[in-house]
């Protein structure tokens, strides 16, 4: 009976220790995202001042979340800041349809032309959901309390026709911030 009690005590102790440990995988992902963000932030000196301000704010949030050991939130906020830094760059021309050659067998180029263009704008093979519309719908559904998310979605909607690539990056940043706020 003493042996059963000792084994039970060891199992319970191991369970407590396993639950108290740091989630190393989440910490590693957040650390890598922050390191990548630090590199990009150091290189960004010019661009859209408004978006750069948002990017710096989100970067500071990500660092605070990492220090508070909220690793999932830190990783999502780092991704959002990364998208904002990309959006702050000078506008890049939209890729032309069929810009890149497909991998694999020749003769399938007609199937891949639309894929290259759709992939550049974050949509699937058949067109899929527009990231700006998705961000707007998720903002309404989850009732995100962050005013920055609403500002990002509004800015993405305003730039959707003139600067579609920048609008997609702003929408992705908003989606990452919504994900960070809700925790999944």
N, C-alpha and C positions, 0 to 999 in steps of 0.2 A: 504494500500500500504506500510506503514511503517513496518507493521508486516511481510509482505512478504520479504521485504528487510532485516529485522533482521534475519529471518529464513535462508535466502540465505547466509547471512554473517556467521552465525553459522555453516552451512553446509560446506562452503568453508574453514572456520577455522579448522573444524574437519578433513577435507580431508588433509589439509596441515600438521596438527599435526600427522595424521596417516602415512603419507608418510615420515615424518622426524624421526619417532621412530626407535630405534635399532631393527634389526631382532633378537628377543630374542631366537627363536628356533635355528637359525644358531649359535648364540653366545654360547648357551648351548652345542650344539654338538661339537663345536670347543674346548670349555673349557674342556669337558669330554675327548676328544681325547688327548689334551695336558696333562691332569692329568695322564691318562694312560701311556702316553709316558714318563713322568717324572719318574714314578714308574719303568718302564722297563729300562730306561737309568741309573737309580741309581743302578740297579742290575747287569748291564753288565760291567764286568771288564776284561773279556778275550774273545777272539774270533779273527776272521779274521781282521787284522789291517786296511786293505784297506777299507773293508765294514764298519767297525766301524767309520772310518773317514768320509765316506759319510753320515752315519747315524747322526753323530754329526752336520755336515753341514746342513742337511735337518731339523734337530731339531731346529737349530738356525733360519733357514728361517721361520719355522712354528711359532716360538715365535714372530718374527718380524711382520709377517702377522697378528697375533692376536692383537698385540699392535696397528697396523695400521687399525684395525677394518675390515680387509678383512677376515671374518669368514669362508667362504667356502674354500678359499685358505688355510687358517690355518688348517682346518680340514683335507683336502686332503694331505697337506704336513706332518701333524702329522701321518696320516695313512701310508704314504710312509716311514717315519722314523721308524715307528713301524715294518714294513716289513723288513727294512734294519737291524734293531737290531735283529730280528729273524733270518735273513740270516747270520748274523755275528757269531751266536752261533756255537759251534762245530757241525759238521755234524751229523744229526740224521739218523738212518737207515730208509730206505723206508718201509712203512707198507706193510705187505704181503697181498696177495689177500685173502679175507675172514677173515681178522684179527678180526673184531668185529662181534658179532652176531646181526642180524636185530631185530628191535622192532616189536611187533605185533605178528601175527599168526605164528606158526611153519610151516615148509614146504615151505617157500618162500626163503630159504637161497641161492638157486642157482641163484635167481634174484638179490640178494643183494651183492654177492661176488665182482662182477665187480664194483658195485656202491661204495663200501668202498674204493677200490683202486683208482678209478677215482676221487672220492671226495677229497682224500688226495692231489692230484696233481692239483686241481682246474678245473677239466673238468667235464662236465655234464655226464649224464647217458650213452649216446651213444658215448662218447669220446670227442665230441665238439671241440672247438678251443683251441689249445695249447697257454697258456698265453705268452710264449716267442715269438711265431709267431705273436700273436695279438699285442704285444708291438712294435714289429718291423714294422708292417703294420701301426699302428697308428702314430708312429714316422714319417714314410714317408708321410702319408696322411696329418697330421696336421702341418707338418714341424716345430716341436717343436724347439724353439731357445735355449733351455737350454742344454749346453754341458754335464751336469751330466746325463741327460736322455739318451743321445747317449752312454755314457760310461756304464750306467747300462744295456742297451740293449745288447751292445757288450759283457759285462761280462756274462750276462745270456746266450747268445748264446755259449760262450766259455765253460761254465760249464754245459750245457744242458745234455750232455751224461754222464759225470762223476758224477755230483752232481745235479740230477734233481730237488730235493726239494729246494735247494738253488737257482737254476736257476729260478724256479717259483716265489719264494719270491722276487728276484731281478726284475723280469718282472712286478710283481704286484706293486712294488715301482715305477717303471718307468711309469706304467699306471696311478698311482695316481698323479705323478708329471705332466704328460701330462694333466690330468683332471684339476689340479689346475691352470695350465697355461692358458687353454682355457676357464675356468669358468663354465663348465658344465660336 
